[in-house]
Amino acid sequence: MGGKVDEVGGSQEWLTGVERERATRFLREADRAAFVAAHLLVRHCAAAYLGLPPEKVTLLQHCEVHGPGHGRPYLEQAPELGVSLSHTRGYVCAAVGHGRVGVDAELVPPGRWTRAWRVRR
């Protein structure tokens, strides 16, 4: 799944305390909004996959070195599934599936490459 930050529905109440605390560390509001939207979107993605309401999906991360909020994300309800999320200013994406999955959102500035891509479309 992917979309614009302002298109992702949900509530920050769906986030864990660790996620909400991490969101407060962003200096720019746009970056904070993208972080929150990506973490909400992965819940929507997992909910569709698992047949659960998105507010019942818990995303966790734990690294043995750095503790909670770091490391590979996983779902409390289905830790065997692969989970990936990414955000950039204005756009977020997420994936859930068997095995390792991965997504990456990148902001591409206007220029030669974006013009060439638009022409080919």
Buried (B, 14 or more C-beta within 10 A) or exposed (E): BBBEBEEBEBEEEBBBEBBBEBBEEBEEEEBBBBBBBBBBBBBBBBBEBBEBEBEEBBBBBBEEEEEBBBBEBBBEBBEEBBBBBBBBEBBBBBBBEEEEBEBEBEEEEEEEEEEEEEEEE
